[in-house]
Amino acid sequence: MIGLGIRRRLRSVVERIRRSGPPPLDSVAVAPTIGDVVDHGAVERRLPGGWRVTREIVQFHGESLAEVLRLTDRAGFRITLKPTEMLEPTGSVELYTLASPFDARQRRETADSLAAALDSAVEIAAARQVQQSHAQSASRPSTDR
């Protein structure tokens, strides 16, 4: 059984916690993220058909959680854009690709700016589209007799 002195001390601590309440959110700063500064519709219009743009929260090898921009085609090929500094989403951006869920993510480059990273991502997507159409035409049986 807990002694009377300990109970009083515990009750006092609990009352102080209740009175103090949660800290005010006034001191919390709001910072734009990559998903806030990118017009998803404008990026999708630059991509080949069948690509979509999303923002996701991911974790890279022991780093903190980060918001990234993800471009994905119908087959699951992914291009990930991750700002090198989370509080500077328009600054330098790392580009990663992932061909399938069974492959490892590959770091492609670090672009000087978000605009340059988006240009590179659109080029990668267009090259992927060309590669896919060549693979499809090579797999079709020949109609020559």
N, C-alpha and C positions, 0 to 999 in steps of 0.2 A: 504494500500500500504506500502511496505517495504521501510524504509528510506535508503538514499544513503550510510550512514556510515555502516549500517548493511549489505548491499549488498557487499560493498568492503571487509568487514571482512569475509563474507561467501565465496566470490570468492577467497580470500587469503587462507583460510582453504582448500577449494577444490583443489586448485593448489598444495598445499603442499602434500596433500594425493596422488594426481596423480603422483607427482615427486618421492615420496618415494617408490611407487610400493609395491607389495606383499613381505613379508619377504622371504629371501632365504631359500631353503630347506636344505642347507648345515648343519644346526644345528640340523636337525631331525635325530634321531637315528633309525636304522632299527633293530628290534628284531625278532628272529624266534618265530613262534607260534606253537601250537600243530599240526596243519595241515602241517607245514613245516617239522617237524622232524619225522613224521610217514609215512612209506611206505604203502600206502593204499592197494596196491596189495598184499603185504606180509601179512597184517592183514586179508584181505578177504580170502586168501588161508588157514588161520587157522580156519576160521569160517565154520559152517555147510552151506550147499547149500542154496541159496535163501537170504543170508544176503548181505548187501552192506554197505560200509563205506563212509561217507561224512564228510566234515567240514562245520560248520555253525556258524553264529554269533547269539548269544542269549543274553538275559538279565535275570538274576536271581534276584528275589525279591529286587528291589531297588539298585542293584549293577550296575556297568558300564557294557557296552557291553563286551562280551567275546567270543573268538573263542573256540569252542568245537569240539570234534570228536564224531560223532554220528554213531552208528551201528544199522541198522534197518532190521527187517525181513519182509517177504512178507505180514504178517498179521498186520504190523504196530507197533509191539513191538519194543521199542527203548531203547538202552543203551547209555547213554551220559557220556563222559569223559571230565571233566573240571579241568584244572590245578588250584591248590589253589593260585598260583602266576603266573599271565599271562606272566611275563618275564622269568619264569623258567618252560618251558613246559615239561621238562624231570624230574622235581621234583615231589613232592606229587600231586596226582590227585584224585579228588572226582568222584565217580561213582554214577549215578542215573539211574533208570529204569522207564519206562512209558509203561504200558500194553496197553492202548488205549488212544485216544484223549480225552476221557470222564473222565479218571482217573487223579488223581494228581501225579505229578512226585514224586518218592520216592528215598530218599538218601540211598544208600546201604552201602557204606564204603568210607574211604579215604585210598588209597594205598600210600605206601612210595615213589613210583617212577612210571613213565609212563610205564615202562616194567611190573611192578607188576599189574598195573591197566589194561593193555592189557591182561595179563594172566587171571585176574579175569573176564574181559568182555567175553573172549573166553569161560570160564567155564559157565558163566551165559547163553550165547547163546547156548551152547551144552545142558545144562539142559532144556532150553526152547524147544529145538528141541525134546528131549525125551518126555517132557510133552505134546507137541503138537501131537506126534505120538501115545502116549497112549490114548489121548482124541479122536483121530480119530478112533482108533481101537475099543474103547469102544462104539462109536456111530454107528458103523456098525452093521447091523442085523446079528444075528447068523445064520450060515448055517447048524447047527446040526438039525437033525430030529429025 
